[in-house]
Amino acid sequence: DNAARLAMRNMLPLLEDPDPKMRFVAVRALGQIRSLEALDRLLPFLVDERKDLRFAAVEALGALRAPAAVPALTSVLRDPDRNALIFDMPAT
């Protein structure tokens, strides 16, 4: 739909914003839009230095329900910081 494409086009540049809060908002929004076109742009956030961005990426990629995201998402289970990621999840 046109609204989703427009929203995605506006969110993609924010993934590279210097402000981590803007990157967080963009990752979350792209997950809510559920656009498969954002898949490759979201994957690097699974290994971001910021835990909040890693968590947002897990949520966003899960929302996409894309088989191509499964290997990357399962790699999160091998992350030594996975427990911190799980137990520090924000309440939604």
Residue, then its C-alpha position, 0 to 999 in steps of 0.5 A: d500500500n502507498a502509505a506503507r511505502l511512504a512510511m518505509r521510505n521516510m524511515l530508512p534514512l533514519l536507520e543511519d541517524p547519529d541519534p540512537k533514539m531515532r534509529f530505535v524509532a526507525v527500527r520499531a516503525l519498520g517492524q510495524i510496517r512489516s515491509l520485507e523490503a526493510l529486511d536487509r537493512l534491519l539485520p545489522f541491528l541484531v549485532d548493534e552495540r546498543k541492547d535496545l537496538r538489538f531488541a528492537a531488531v529482534e521484534a521487527l524481524g519477528a514481525l516480518r515473519a520472513p523465512a530469510a530472517v530465521p538464521a539471523l534470529t536464531s544466531v541471537l540465541r547463541d549471543p552470550d548477552r542473550n539473557a540480558l537481552i531477554f530479561d532487559m526487554p522493555a514492557t510493551 
